[in-house]
């Protein structure tokens, strides 16, 4: 209860986010006993508590939710964070491939018209471009496609491995 009041007070009084915002996960080092303590290989602090965080380009964390043992819906996570920021200001959202996908892009277009976005996507997202973007690409080459019915554009390029982005 106190945690929620503290978060709300910080957001209302002290933090006006810069225009570039990021939703990502963070692992806070913790070695004690706790039901949801996680171990993630290849992290500097590999044991700790996982949080979903909303931060801006300065690295300031505006909001965070603790992971509670089940896979959360990524659209719900990002939409929950975006619902806490001011609709009158223009923002650009960046996410990694864990969050990026067509459902999130369509939610942002419909509910946050002042928010631009660039979402990194897994190779199976967005499904409507799967056949276009999945062809073999040579190193340094790229392929792009635009969905006619909406403002979405997808870009796939191959550097060390294939990367897909979805943007408006």
HUSUL-V340015 format. One line per field, one symbol per residue. psi: psi as a letter, one per 30 degrees, with the letter a starting at -180 (. if undefined). A space follows every 50 residues. Layout:
psi = ???
This chain:
psi = eeeeeeeeeeeeefjjklfjlkkllkjkkkfakkegklkjkgkejfkakk kkkklafffkjelkkkkhfljlkeeeeeeeeffflkfflklkkklafeek leeeeeeeeefifgklljkkllfgkkefgeeefflkklkfllklkkkefa gkkkkkljcflkkkkkl.
